Amino acid sequence: MRYVAAALLAALGGGEPSADNIKKILSSVGIEADGAKLDKVVAELAGKSIAELIAEGTTKLGSVPSGGGAAAPAAAAGAAAPAAAAAKAPEPEEEEEEDDDMGFGLFD
């Protein structure tokens, strides 16, 4: 991921996402570039427009499940909790004793 981010930074800065530019960006933050990973990213980006790649990736993300299915069981479990609480008999509340106000109120 860091190699792709460095390539995007190089393109954003107006440069070419070449191996040298990516190495410079990574070394500026103290990361030593792995040659095999660097070559793979450069080979995949060769001759392609960054804007087109981002647009293509955005359309692919639309088909990725986002985990929305897990909310339904949680909602069902949440609905059972009020029913269980309603079944429990309410306990009588004890009345609090009135505090002696010593003849005056706070805002009198």
C-alpha positions as CSV (number, residue, x, y, z in Angstrom):
1,M,0.0,0.0,0.0
2,R,2.8,2.4,0.7
3,Y,4.2,1.9,-2.8
4,V,0.9,2.8,-4.3
5,A,0.6,5.8,-2.0
6,A,4.0,7.0,-3.0
7,A,3.2,6.5,-6.7
8,L,0.1,8.6,-6.2
9,L,2.1,11.3,-4.4
10,A,4.6,11.4,-7.2
11,A,1.8,11.8,-9.8
12,L,0.1,14.4,-7.6
13,G,3.3,16.4,-7.5
14,G,3.4,16.4,-11.3
15,G,6.1,13.7,-11.6
16,E,6.0,10.3,-13.2
17,P,5.3,7.4,-10.9
18,S,8.7,5.9,-11.7
19,A,10.8,3.7,-9.5
20,D,13.2,6.6,-8.7
21,N,10.4,8.9,-7.6
22,I,8.8,6.3,-5.5
23,K,12.1,5.5,-3.8
24,K,12.7,9.2,-3.1
25,I,9.3,9.6,-1.5
26,L,9.7,6.5,0.6
27,S,13.2,7.3,1.7
28,S,12.1,10.8,2.8
29,V,10.0,9.2,5.5
30,G,12.6,6.6,6.4
31,I,11.3,3.6,4.5
32,E,13.6,1.4,2.5
33,A,12.0,0.3,-0.7
34,D,11.7,-3.4,-1.6
35,G,12.8,-3.8,-5.2
36,A,10.4,-6.6,-6.1
37,K,7.3,-4.7,-4.7
38,L,8.5,-1.5,-6.3
39,D,8.9,-3.1,-9.7
40,K,5.5,-4.7,-9.4
41,V,3.8,-1.3,-8.7
42,V,5.7,0.4,-11.5
43,A,4.9,-2.3,-14.0
44,E,1.2,-2.2,-13.1
45,L,1.0,1.6,-13.4
46,A,3.1,1.8,-16.6
47,G,1.2,3.6,-19.4
48,K,-1.9,4.1,-17.4
49,S,-3.6,7.3,-16.2
50,I,-3.9,7.8,-12.5
51,A,-7.4,9.4,-12.9
52,E,-8.6,6.4,-15.0
53,L,-7.3,3.9,-12.4
54,I,-9.0,5.7,-9.6
55,A,-12.3,5.8,-11.6
56,E,-12.0,2.1,-12.4
57,G,-11.3,1.3,-8.7
58,T,-14.3,3.3,-7.6
59,T,-16.6,1.3,-9.7
60,K,-15.1,-1.9,-8.4
61,L,-15.6,-0.8,-4.8
62,G,-19.3,-0.5,-5.5
63,S,-19.6,-4.3,-5.8
64,V,-17.7,-5.0,-2.5
65,P,-20.1,-5.9,0.4
66,S,-19.8,-3.4,3.1
67,G,-20.9,-5.5,6.0
68,G,-24.5,-4.2,6.2
69,G,-25.9,-7.7,6.7
70,A,-24.6,-7.9,10.3
71,A,-26.9,-5.1,11.5
72,A,-30.1,-7.1,11.1
73,P,-29.2,-9.8,13.7
74,A,-28.1,-7.1,16.1
75,A,-31.3,-5.2,15.7
76,A,-33.3,-8.4,16.3
77,A,-31.3,-9.0,19.5
78,G,-31.9,-5.4,20.5
79,A,-35.7,-5.8,20.0
80,A,-35.7,-8.8,22.4
81,A,-34.2,-6.9,25.2
82,P,-37.1,-4.5,25.8
83,A,-39.5,-7.4,25.7
84,A,-37.5,-9.1,28.5
85,A,-37.4,-5.9,30.5
86,A,-41.2,-5.4,30.2
87,A,-41.8,-9.0,31.4
88,K,-39.9,-8.3,34.6
89,A,-42.1,-6.8,37.3
90,P,-41.2,-3.3,38.3
91,E,-40.0,-2.9,41.9
92,P,-41.7,-0.2,44.0
93,E,-39.5,2.9,44.3
94,E,-38.7,4.2,47.7
95,E,-39.6,7.8,48.3
96,E,-36.7,10.0,49.2
97,E,-37.0,11.9,52.4
98,E,-37.2,15.6,51.9
99,D,-34.1,17.5,52.8
100,D,-34.4,20.1,55.5
101,D,-33.9,23.4,53.8
102,M,-33.2,25.2,57.1
103,G,-35.9,27.7,56.5
104,F,-34.7,29.1,53.2
105,G,-34.5,27.9,49.6
106,L,-31.4,28.1,47.5
107,F,-33.0,30.7,45.2
108,D,-35.2,32.6,47.6
